[in-house]
Amino acid sequence: MSPTFSDRGVTPGAKDFRTLVVVMVTVLTLVIVGVGAWSMLQGPKLRDVQIDESSLHQRSGAFVALRSDRAIDPVGIDQVLITPEAPFTLDDDGLSVRLTFDQPLLADTEYRVDISGVRPSGLGQEGSWSTTFTTGGFDFVFLRDLGDTTEIHRAVPGVSGSEVLYSAPGIVSVTPVASIVAVVREVGGDRSLELIDPSTGVAERVVLPPGFEIVDLANASWGTTLVTIQNVTPPAMESVFGALVLLDVLSDRTPEVVRGISGQPLSVRSVAVSPQSGEILVWQKNQELVRFNPLTQVVLPVGTAAELWGFDSLGTQALYVDGLGTLSQDLATGELTRVPRGEFEGTSLRHQKFALAPDGLRLHRAQLPGLGEGNPYSIVTREDSEGIHTLVTGSLDTPGSIGNIGLSPNGQFLLVEVNPEGSPLGYQGLTADEISQGTVVRVLDLQDNTVVGEYPGYGFVW
């Protein structure tokens, strides 16, 4: 008897399942091929943009990074168009393009970045990228006297009106620190330090340890640390009048006396702080000029000065006067650049203050001789590479006075204290009442040399 074998075949359910699997694999393959083909036809896409928003208008070296959805070939600088135009360097890591700006950008300005001819590193079409961003703005504070009360105002360049942050009798100086405002008041011959919360108007008096007496505030703070000038006497330490003292407003507020290279406390004539770099320039009573880094606590010599004018806009160069005249000194390299006296419409100028913008523009507060025995004319000028000055602001008809001048960090705006009264010494020769009652803070946009604001007041701080 021969054995027999039964072939049961494939059941209907298993056959349907196998068919379904084949169909799904086929469809998935077609989708993948289709997506790949569509992607190749579209070219590389801009996946995301990273922007150093808070710094774009404040400092050089801020950046915008554009990231691709796939690997790309190197992008050349000629493929990038920035509107408005801004100088930059380009870094490309094969997946993203980083644009680092050589100078701070204009404030409150919309910029557009277009990159053409972006090629994938493999097969595929070229793509084009485009993105926009808007830079931040600046504000400044200043003082305004109303009778026996002094008000602290905040204003924005190009915006009419100002906001009153605080008012009290005897305010002599003000400096922003972190999100609050520090104020020195003098009442009855005694000076005190107060911290003001602008959002509420609440004032807190800072109680200094015995032996510390506040004299003045620097033009800027370093992070949450106030840079002050104080008289220090026993029992705090040996007597030092005009000591440089740091005070962190967010810690225990213990005064920290800064000591010089010799180990002795610095006794200062004036001090300048760069909020951009954190450096502090200290002009001592012996006329030596030193720099101090609060982070490293290192004091380094700069030179001998007959006058300190402060930092350039970026906080990288010291501006001062030595025995040979006006100069700027690069703090990183030590390189000195002499500033010629120059002339205005054929007349030799006497520099009184010097400011330096990121693009190299030099601005001067200067004086022209008066008519006969009359008071001199005070003006602000811009200087070209040949030492020729042109007028920025100030009257050539009436001998008025010009006080402090100050550039915004990007060099776009210039603040100027202007007073219609004249004196043989200019602004320095005016009385306290003439300054407080007659001075205005004039705001100029240096892009087109126009006045964009004017506010009754004095003692401005960016």
C-alpha positions as CSV (number, residue, x, y, z in Angstrom):
1,M,0.0,0.0,0.0
2,S,1.5,3.3,-1.1
3,P,1.4,6.2,1.3
4,T,-0.4,9.4,0.2
5,F,0.4,13.0,1.1
6,S,-2.2,15.7,1.3
7,D,-1.3,19.3,0.1
8,R,-3.4,21.6,2.2
9,G,-2.2,24.7,0.2
10,V,-2.5,28.3,1.7
11,T,-5.5,29.3,3.7
12,P,-7.5,32.3,2.4
13,G,-6.6,34.4,5.6
14,A,-2.9,33.9,5.3
15,K,-3.0,34.8,1.6
16,D,-4.9,38.0,2.3
17,F,-2.3,39.0,5.0
18,R,0.6,38.4,2.6
19,T,-1.1,40.5,0.0
20,L,-1.6,43.3,2.5
21,V,2.0,43.3,3.5
22,V,3.2,43.4,-0.1
23,V,0.9,46.4,-0.7
24,M,2.0,48.2,2.4
25,V,5.7,47.8,1.6
26,T,5.1,49.0,-2.0
27,V,3.2,52.0,-0.8
28,L,5.8,52.9,1.8
29,T,8.5,52.5,-0.7
30,L,6.7,54.8,-3.1
31,V,6.2,57.4,-0.3
32,I,9.8,57.4,0.6
33,V,10.9,57.7,-3.0
34,G,8.3,60.4,-3.5
35,V,9.4,62.4,-0.4
36,G,13.0,62.0,-1.4
37,A,12.3,63.2,-4.9
38,W,10.2,66.1,-3.6
39,S,13.0,67.1,-1.2
40,M,15.6,66.9,-4.0
41,L,13.4,69.1,-6.2
42,Q,12.8,71.6,-3.4
43,G,16.5,72.0,-2.3
44,P,17.7,72.5,1.3
45,K,15.2,74.1,3.7
46,L,15.9,76.6,6.5
47,R,15.0,74.6,9.7
48,D,15.5,77.2,12.4
49,V,17.3,80.5,13.2
50,Q,19.2,81.3,16.3
51,I,19.6,85.0,17.1
52,D,21.7,86.7,19.8
53,E,18.8,89.2,20.2
54,S,19.9,91.1,23.3
55,S,23.4,91.9,21.9
56,L,22.8,92.7,18.3
57,H,22.7,96.4,18.8
58,Q,24.9,96.5,21.9
59,R,28.2,95.0,20.9
60,S,30.3,93.7,18.0
61,G,30.5,89.9,17.7
62,A,26.8,89.3,18.0
63,F,25.5,86.6,15.6
64,V,22.7,85.1,13.6
65,A,22.9,81.3,12.9
66,L,20.8,79.6,10.2
67,R,20.4,75.8,10.4
68,S,19.6,73.6,7.4
69,D,17.3,70.5,7.3
70,R,20.2,68.5,5.8
71,A,23.9,68.7,5.1
72,I,24.9,71.4,2.7
73,D,27.9,72.4,0.6
74,P,30.1,75.4,1.8
75,V,28.3,78.8,1.5
76,G,30.3,81.7,0.2
77,I,30.1,85.2,1.6
78,D,29.0,86.5,-1.8
79,Q,25.8,84.3,-1.5
80,V,24.7,86.3,1.5
81,L,22.8,89.6,1.3
82,I,21.9,91.6,4.5
83,T,19.5,94.5,4.3
84,P,20.3,97.1,5.6
85,E,23.9,96.5,4.8
86,A,26.1,95.4,7.8
87,P,29.7,94.0,7.7
88,F,30.0,90.4,8.9
89,T,32.1,87.3,8.8
90,L,30.8,83.8,7.9
91,D,31.3,80.4,9.4
92,D,29.9,77.2,7.9
93,D,30.0,73.8,9.5
94,G,28.2,71.9,6.8
95,L,24.8,72.0,8.5
96,S,24.4,75.6,9.6
97,V,25.6,79.1,8.5
98,R,26.7,81.5,11.3
99,L,26.9,85.3,10.5
100,T,28.9,87.2,13.0
101,F,28.6,91.0,12.8
102,D,31.7,93.1,12.9
103,Q,29.9,96.1,14.5
104,P,26.7,96.6,16.6
105,L,23.6,96.9,14.4
106,L,21.2,99.8,14.2
107,A,18.7,99.9,17.0
108,D,14.9,99.2,16.5
109,T,15.6,98.2,12.9
110,E,14.2,95.2,10.9
111,Y,17.0,93.3,9.1
112,R,16.6,90.8,6.3
113,V,19.0,88.0,5.6
114,D,18.9,86.3,2.1
115,I,21.2,83.4,1.2
116,S,21.0,82.2,-2.4
117,G,22.4,79.0,-4.1
118,V,22.3,76.8,-1.0
119,R,23.3,73.3,-2.4
120,P,22.8,70.0,-0.6
121,S,26.0,68.0,-0.1
122,G,24.4,65.1,-2.0
123,L,22.0,65.0,-4.9
124,G,19.4,67.7,-5.2
125,Q,18.4,71.1,-6.3
126,E,19.7,74.4,-5.0
127,G,17.6,76.3,-2.4
128,S,17.3,79.8,-1.1
129,W,16.9,81.0,2.5
130,S,15.4,84.2,3.9
131,T,14.7,85.4,7.4
132,T,14.1,88.6,9.2
133,F,14.7,89.9,12.7
134,T,14.3,93.2,14.6
135,T,17.0,94.6,16.9
136,G,16.3,96.0,20.3
137,G,16.3,99.6,21.4
138,F,18.1,102.0,23.8
139,D,16.9,104.2,26.6
140,F,18.6,106.6,28.9
141,V,17.9,108.4,32.2
142,F,18.5,112.0,33.2
143,L,17.7,114.5,35.9
144,R,15.3,117.4,35.9
145,D,14.8,120.0,38.6
146,L,11.4,121.3,39.6
147,G,11.7,123.7,42.5
148,D,13.2,121.9,45.5
149,T,12.6,118.5,43.9
150,T,14.7,116.6,41.4
151,E,13.1,114.1,39.1
152,I,14.7,111.0,37.4
153,H,13.3,110.6,33.9
154,R,13.7,107.8,31.4
155,A,13.5,108.5,27.7
156,V,13.9,106.6,24.4
157,P,15.7,108.1,21.4
158,G,13.2,109.2,18.7
159,V,10.2,108.9,21.1
160,S,8.5,112.1,22.4
161,G,8.1,112.6,26.1
162,S,9.7,110.9,29.0
163,E,8.7,108.8,32.0
164,V,9.3,110.0,35.6
165,L,10.8,107.1,37.6
166,Y,11.3,108.8,40.9
167,S,11.5,112.3,42.5
168,A,13.0,113.6,45.7
169,P,14.9,116.6,47.0
170,G,18.7,116.6,46.7
171,I,19.3,114.0,44.0
172,V,22.9,114.6,42.6
173,S,23.6,111.5,40.5
174,V,21.9,108.4,39.1
175,T,23.1,105.1,37.6
176,P,21.1,102.1,36.4
177,V,22.2,98.8,38.0
178,A,20.6,95.5,37.0
179,S,16.8,96.2,36.9
180,I,16.9,99.0,39.4
181,V,18.3,102.5,39.7
182,A,20.9,103.8,42.2
183,V,20.7,107.4,43.4
184,V,23.0,109.6,45.5
185,R,21.1,112.3,47.4
186,E,22.5,115.2,49.4
187,V,20.3,116.6,52.1
188,G,21.5,119.0,54.9
189,G,25.1,118.4,53.8
190,D,24.9,114.6,54.2
191,R,25.0,112.3,51.2
192,S,23.2,108.9,51.1
193,L,22.8,106.0,48.7
194,E,19.3,104.8,47.7
195,L,18.1,102.0,45.4
196,I,14.9,102.7,43.4
197,D,12.6,100.1,41.9
198,P,11.3,101.9,38.7
199,S,8.3,99.6,38.5
200,T,6.9,100.7,41.9
201,G,8.8,103.9,42.7
202,V,9.8,102.4,46.1
203,A,13.1,103.7,47.5
204,E,15.4,101.8,49.8
205,R,18.2,103.5,51.6
206,V,21.5,101.6,51.7
207,V,23.0,101.6,55.2
208,L,26.8,101.6,54.8
209,P,29.1,100.3,57.5
210,P,30.8,102.9,59.8
211,G,33.7,104.6,58.1
212,F,32.1,104.6,54.6
213,E,30.6,107.8,53.1
214,I,29.2,107.8,49.6
215,V,30.6,110.6,47.3
216,D,29.5,109.7,43.8
217,L,28.5,107.0,41.3
218,A,30.3,105.9,38.2
219,N,28.7,106.4,34.8
220,A,27.7,102.7,34.6
221,S,27.5,99.6,36.8
222,W,29.0,96.2,36.3
223,G,26.2,93.6,36.3
224,T,24.6,93.9,39.7
225,T,27.7,95.7,41.2
226,L,27.7,99.4,41.7
227,V,31.0,101.2,41.1
228,T,31.2,104.1,43.6
229,I,33.6,106.7,44.9
230,Q,33.6,106.9,48.7
231,N,35.4,108.5,51.5
232,V,36.7,105.8,53.8
233,T,37.9,106.6,57.3
234,P,38.5,104.6,60.6
235,P,37.2,102.3,61.9
236,A,36.8,100.8,58.4
237,M,40.4,101.3,57.5
238,E,43.1,104.0,57.2
239,S,41.7,107.3,55.8
240,V,41.3,107.4,52.0
241,F,39.3,110.2,50.4
242,G,37.9,109.3,47.0
243,A,38.4,105.5,47.3
244,L,37.1,103.2,44.6
245,V,34.5,101.0,46.2
246,L,32.4,98.2,44.7
247,L,29.0,97.3,46.1
248,D,26.9,94.3,44.9
249,V,23.3,95.3,45.4
250,L,22.0,91.7,45.2
251,S,24.3,90.2,47.8
252,D,25.1,91.3,51.4
253,R,26.1,94.8,50.1
254,T,29.4,94.7,51.9
255,P,31.6,97.6,50.5
256,E,34.7,96.3,48.7
257,V,37.6,98.7,48.5
258,V,39.7,98.3,45.4
259,R,43.5,98.3,45.9
260,G,46.1,99.2,43.4
261,I,49.2,97.5,42.2
262,S,51.1,98.5,45.3
263,G,48.4,97.0,47.5
264,Q,47.2,100.5,48.7
265,P,43.6,101.6,48.1
266,L,43.1,103.5,44.9
267,S,42.4,107.2,45.5
268,V,40.6,108.5,42.4
269,R,39.9,111.7,40.5
270,S,37.4,110.1,38.2
271,V,36.3,106.7,37.0
272,A,34.7,105.3,33.8
273,V,33.0,101.9,33.5
274,S,32.2,100.0,30.3
275,P,29.1,97.9,30.7
276,Q,30.0,96.1,27.4
277,S,33.5,94.8,28.5
278,G,33.2,95.1,32.3
279,E,36.5,97.0,32.5
280,I,36.9,100.0,34.8
281,L,39.3,102.9,34.1
282,V,40.6,104.7,37.2
283,W,42.2,108.1,36.9
284,Q,44.1,108.5,40.2
285,K,44.9,111.7,42.1
286,N,48.6,111.2,41.2
287,Q,47.5,111.3,37.5
288,E,48.3,107.7,36.9
289,L,45.7,105.9,34.8
290,V,45.0,102.2,35.5
291,R,42.5,99.6,34.4
292,F,40.7,97.3,36.8
293,N,38.8,94.1,35.9
294,P,36.2,93.3,38.6
295,L,36.0,89.6,37.5
296,T,39.7,88.9,37.8
297,Q,40.4,91.6,40.4
298,V,43.5,92.5,38.4
299,V,44.8,96.1,38.2
300,L,47.0,97.0,35.2
301,P,48.8,100.3,34.4
302,V,47.6,102.3,31.3
303,G,49.6,105.5,31.4
304,T,49.8,109.0,32.8
305,A,46.8,111.2,32.1
306,A,46.0,114.9,32.3
307,E,42.3,114.1,31.7
308,L,40.2,111.0,31.4
309,W,37.4,111.0,28.9
310,G,36.3,107.4,29.3
311,F,35.9,104.5,26.9
312,D,35.0,104.2,23.3
313,S,31.4,102.9,22.6
314,L,32.6,99.2,22.6
315,G,34.5,99.5,25.8
316,T,37.8,98.3,24.2
317,Q,39.7,101.6,24.0
318,A,40.7,104.1,26.7
319,L,40.2,107.8,25.7
320,Y,42.3,110.3,27.5
321,V,44.8,113.2,27.4
322,D,48.5,112.9,28.2
323,G,51.3,115.4,27.9
324,L,51.3,115.2,24.1
325,G,47.5,115.6,23.6
326,T,44.4,113.5,22.9
327,L,44.7,109.8,22.3
328,S,43.0,106.5,22.2
329,Q,44.6,103.3,23.5
330,D,43.6,99.8,22.6
331,L,43.4,98.0,25.9
332,A,44.0,94.6,24.3
333,T,47.1,95.4,22.3
334,G,48.3,98.6,24.0
335,E,48.4,100.4,20.6
336,L,48.2,104.2,20.9
337,T,46.4,106.4,18.3
338,R,47.1,110.1,18.5
339,V,44.2,112.4,17.7
340,P,45.2,115.6,15.9
341,R,43.9,118.9,17.2
342,G,42.3,119.6,13.8
343,E,40.5,122.6,12.4
344,F,37.0,123.8,11.7
345,E,36.5,126.1,8.7
346,G,40.1,127.1,8.8
347,T,40.2,127.8,12.6
348,S,42.2,125.6,15.0
349,L,40.0,123.8,17.5
350,R,40.6,123.1,21.2
351,H,39.3,119.6,22.2
352,Q,37.3,119.4,25.4
353,K,36.0,115.9,25.1
354,F,36.4,113.0,22.6
355,A,34.1,110.1,21.8
356,L,34.8,107.2,19.4
357,A,32.1,105.2,17.6
358,P,32.5,101.5,16.6
359,D,33.0,102.4,12.9
360,G,35.9,104.7,13.8
361,L,33.9,108.0,13.7
362,R,35.4,110.6,16.0
363,L,33.2,113.1,17.7
364,H,34.5,116.1,19.7
365,R,33.1,118.7,22.1
366,A,35.2,121.7,21.1
367,Q,35.5,125.4,21.4
368,L,36.0,128.2,18.9
369,P,37.3,131.6,20.0
370,G,34.7,134.3,20.8
371,L,34.5,137.6,19.0
372,G,36.8,140.1,20.6
373,E,36.5,139.7,24.4
374,G,33.3,137.6,24.1
375,N,32.7,134.1,25.3
376,P,33.8,131.2,23.2
377,Y,31.5,129.2,21.0
378,S,30.9,125.6,22.1
379,I,30.1,123.1,19.4
380,V,30.1,119.3,18.7
381,T,32.0,118.2,15.6
382,R,32.7,115.0,13.7
383,E,36.3,114.6,12.4
384,D,37.4,113.0,9.1
385,S,40.6,111.1,8.5
386,E,42.4,114.4,7.5
387,G,41.6,116.1,10.8
388,I,38.9,118.3,9.3
389,H,35.9,118.9,11.5
390,T,32.3,119.5,10.5
391,L,29.5,120.7,12.7
392,V,27.1,118.2,14.4
393,T,25.4,120.5,16.8
394,G,25.9,123.8,18.6
395,S,25.4,127.4,17.7
396,L,27.7,129.5,15.5
397,D,25.6,132.6,16.1
398,T,25.4,132.7,19.9
399,P,28.2,131.6,22.3
400,G,26.3,128.9,24.2
401,S,27.7,126.1,26.2
402,I,27.9,122.3,25.7
403,G,28.3,119.9,28.6
404,N,28.7,116.2,28.5
405,I,28.4,114.2,25.3
406,G,27.8,110.4,25.1
407,L,27.4,107.8,22.3
408,S,25.0,104.9,22.4
409,P,26.9,101.6,22.4
410,N,26.4,101.2,18.7
411,G,27.4,104.7,17.9
412,Q,24.0,105.5,16.3
413,F,22.8,108.1,18.8
414,L,24.6,111.0,20.5
415,L,23.4,112.6,23.7
416,V,24.5,116.2,24.3
417,E,23.9,118.6,27.2
418,V,23.1,122.0,25.6
419,N,22.7,125.3,27.5
420,P,22.1,128.7,25.8
421,E,24.2,130.5,28.4
422,G,27.8,131.2,27.7
423,S,30.8,131.7,29.9
424,P,34.6,132.1,29.5
425,L,35.0,128.5,30.6
426,G,32.0,127.2,28.7
427,Y,29.7,124.7,30.5
428,Q,32.1,124.3,33.3
429,G,31.8,128.0,34.1
430,L,28.0,128.0,34.5
431,T,26.3,128.2,37.9
432,A,24.4,125.2,39.3
433,D,21.1,127.1,38.8
434,E,22.0,127.9,35.2
435,I,22.8,124.2,34.5
436,S,19.6,122.9,36.2
437,Q,17.2,125.4,34.8
438,G,18.6,126.0,31.3
439,T,20.1,122.7,30.1
440,V,18.4,120.3,27.7
441,V,19.5,116.8,26.7
442,R,19.6,116.8,22.9
443,V,19.4,113.5,21.0
444,L,21.0,113.2,17.6
445,D,20.8,110.3,15.1
446,L,24.2,110.3,13.6
447,Q,23.1,108.3,10.6
448,D,21.6,111.4,9.0
449,N,22.8,114.0,11.6
450,T,19.2,114.9,12.7
451,V,17.9,115.9,16.1
452,V,15.3,113.3,17.1
453,G,14.6,114.5,20.6
454,E,15.2,117.2,23.2
455,Y,14.4,117.0,26.9
456,P,14.8,119.6,29.6
457,G,17.3,118.2,32.0
458,Y,20.9,117.3,32.6
459,G,23.1,114.5,34.0
460,F,22.2,111.8,31.5
461,V,23.3,108.2,31.6
462,W,22.8,105.5,28.9
